[in-house]
Amino acid sequence: WHKPEYDISLSAKFAIRDIIFIRGEITNYGKSFAKTYSSTGLSVKSEPMESWMDINLGIEYRYTKSLSIFADFYNLGNTSYMRWYNYPVQQFSIIGGLSYSF
């Protein structure tokens, strides 16, 4: 269950003078099937789930070797899909932060 017919992923990373780092990823999952139960729980059936594509982008700026700031952009296509049955993914989202290592 939930195993897609195919799973294709393409990712790339670029570095500009070891200061700016750009990451990109495109993922495509094929059609899959979910196991569902009747309201009584006595019968089981297979529910088809459509294929989906996800595009992500990340940018990082390293001010020093130990201090950097980043922003990640998920689901750039703002598509609505379910990776697991009846659990929709978050549509377009942004996460950012500051990292310090010592």
C-alpha contacts under 8 A as a table, 3 or more apart, distances in Angstrom:
res1	aa1	res2	aa2	distance
1	W	32	S	7.29
1	W	33	F	5.71
1	W	34	A	5.42
1	W	35	K	6.44
2	H	32	S	5.31
2	H	33	F	5.37
2	H	34	A	5.56
2	H	84	W	6.88
3	K	32	S	5.72
3	K	33	F	7.29
4	P	7	D	6.63
4	P	29	Y	6.05
4	P	30	G	4.93
4	P	31	K	5.41
4	P	32	S	4.50
4	P	33	F	7.78
4	P	51	S	7.95
5	E	29	Y	7.51
5	E	30	G	4.95
5	E	31	K	5.74
5	E	32	S	6.31
6	Y	29	Y	5.88
6	Y	30	G	4.91
6	Y	31	K	7.77
7	D	27	T	7.47
7	D	28	N	5.92
7	D	29	Y	4.66
7	D	30	G	6.31
8	I	27	T	5.80
8	I	28	N	5.19
8	I	29	Y	6.50
9	S	25	E	7.13
9	S	26	I	5.69
9	S	27	T	4.33
9	S	28	N	6.31
10	L	25	E	5.64
10	L	26	I	5.25
10	L	27	T	6.47
11	S	23	R	7.42
11	S	24	G	5.54
11	S	25	E	4.22
11	S	26	I	6.40
12	A	23	R	5.80
12	A	24	G	5.31
12	A	25	E	6.52
13	K	21	F	7.15
13	K	22	I	5.69
13	K	23	R	4.53
13	K	24	G	6.53
14	F	21	F	5.70
14	F	22	I	5.14
14	F	23	R	6.53
15	A	18	D	5.71
15	A	19	I	7.20
15	A	20	I	5.81
15	A	21	F	4.56
15	A	22	I	6.49
16	I	19	I	6.01
16	I	20	I	5.13
16	I	21	F	6.37
17	R	20	I	6.92
18	D	21	F	7.24
18	D	62	R	7.76
19	I	61	Y	5.73
19	I	62	R	5.00
19	I	63	Y	7.01
20	I	59	I	7.24
20	I	60	E	5.68
20	I	61	Y	4.66
20	I	62	R	6.39
21	F	59	I	5.75
21	F	60	E	5.06
21	F	61	Y	6.53
22	I	57	L	7.42
22	I	58	G	5.68
22	I	59	I	4.64
22	I	60	E	6.51
23	R	57	L	5.63
23	R	58	G	4.85
23	R	59	I	6.41
24	G	55	I	7.60
24	G	56	N	5.73
24	G	57	L	4.49
24	G	58	G	6.35
25	E	55	I	5.77
25	E	56	N	5.18
25	E	57	L	6.51
26	I	53	M	7.19
26	I	54	D	5.77
26	I	55	I	4.55
26	I	56	N	6.52
27	T	53	M	5.55
27	T	54	D	5.18
27	T	55	I	6.51
28	N	51	S	7.44
28	N	52	W	5.79
28	N	53	M	4.28
28	N	54	D	6.46
29	Y	51	S	5.49
29	Y	52	W	5.48
29	Y	53	M	6.41
30	G	50	E	7.25
30	G	51	S	4.37
30	G	52	W	6.75
31	K	48	P	7.28
31	K	49	M	5.81
31	K	50	E	4.90
31	K	51	S	4.33
31	K	52	W	7.91
32	S	48	P	6.06
32	S	49	M	5.23
32	S	50	E	6.78
32	S	51	S	7.24
33	F	46	S	6.09
33	F	47	E	5.47
33	F	48	P	4.47
33	F	49	M	5.52
34	A	46	S	5.65
34	A	47	E	5.03
34	A	48	P	6.32
34	A	49	M	6.93
34	A	84	W	7.75
34	A	85	Y	6.09
35	K	44	V	6.84
35	K	45	K	6.01
35	K	46	S	5.01
35	K	47	E	6.29
36	T	44	V	5.73
36	T	45	K	5.40
36	T	46	S	6.16
36	T	47	E	6.56
37	Y	40	T	7.79
37	Y	41	G	5.33
37	Y	42	L	7.12
37	Y	43	S	5.76
37	Y	44	V	4.60
37	Y	45	K	6.33
38	S	41	G	4.95
38	S	42	L	6.41
38	S	43	S	5.49
38	S	44	V	6.51
38	S	45	K	7.99
39	S	42	L	7.97
40	T	43	S	7.63
41	G	44	V	7.52
49	M	82	M	7.58
49	M	85	Y	7.45
50	E	81	Y	7.90
52	W	81	Y	6.55
54	D	74	Y	7.88
54	D	75	N	5.36
54	D	76	L	7.37
54	D	77	G	7.09
54	D	79	T	7.73
55	I	74	Y	6.66
55	I	75	N	5.18
55	I	76	L	5.45
55	I	77	G	6.58
56	N	72	D	7.52
56	N	73	F	5.68
56	N	74	Y	4.58
56	N	75	N	5.67
56	N	76	L	6.12
57	L	72	D	5.86
57	L	73	F	5.12
57	L	74	Y	6.58
57	L	76	L	7.82
58	G	70	F	7.39
58	G	71	A	5.81
58	G	72	D	4.17
58	G	73	F	6.04
59	I	70	F	5.64
59	I	71	A	5.40
59	I	72	D	6.35
60	E	68	S	6.90
60	E	69	I	5.80
60	E	70	F	4.19
60	E	71	A	6.51
61	Y	68	S	5.55
61	Y	69	I	5.41
61	Y	70	F	6.25
62	R	65	K	6.61
62	R	66	S	7.83
62	R	67	L	6.10
62	R	68	S	4.16
62	R	69	I	6.55
63	Y	66	S	7.91
63	Y	67	L	5.64
63	Y	68	S	5.40
63	Y	69	I	7.76
64	T	67	L	5.10
64	T	68	S	6.80
65	K	68	S	7.74
66	S	99	S	7.75
66	S	100	Y	5.29
66	S	101	S	4.82
66	S	102	F	6.44
67	L	98	L	7.50
67	L	99	S	5.83
67	L	100	Y	4.62
67	L	101	S	6.74
68	S	98	L	5.86
68	S	99	S	5.31
68	S	100	Y	6.58
69	I	96	G	7.57
69	I	97	G	5.77
69	I	98	L	4.40
69	I	99	S	6.17
70	F	96	G	5.40
70	F	97	G	5.48
70	F	98	L	6.38
70	F	99	S	7.95
71	A	94	I	7.01
71	A	95	I	5.74
71	A	96	G	4.07
71	A	97	G	6.60
72	D	94	I	5.70
72	D	95	I	5.23
72	D	96	G	6.07
73	F	76	L	6.66
73	F	92	F	7.42
73	F	93	S	5.97
73	F	94	I	4.66
73	F	95	I	6.64
74	Y	91	Q	7.89
74	Y	92	F	5.77
74	Y	93	S	5.27
74	Y	94	I	6.29
75	N	78	N	5.41
75	N	79	T	6.82
75	N	91	Q	6.04
75	N	92	F	4.85
75	N	93	S	6.80
76	L	79	T	7.98
76	L	92	F	5.74
76	L	93	S	8.00
77	G	92	F	7.23
78	N	91	Q	5.07
78	N	92	F	4.78
79	T	91	Q	6.08
79	T	92	F	7.69
80	S	88	P	6.99
80	S	89	V	6.83
80	S	90	Q	7.69
80	S	91	Q	6.06
81	Y	88	P	5.71
81	Y	89	V	6.21
82	M	85	Y	6.03
82	M	86	N	6.62
82	M	87	Y	5.63
82	M	88	P	4.30
82	M	89	V	5.88
83	R	87	Y	6.91
83	R	88	P	6.78
83	R	89	V	6.82
84	W	87	Y	5.42
84	W	88	P	7.33
85	Y	88	P	7.77
90	Q	93	S	7.04
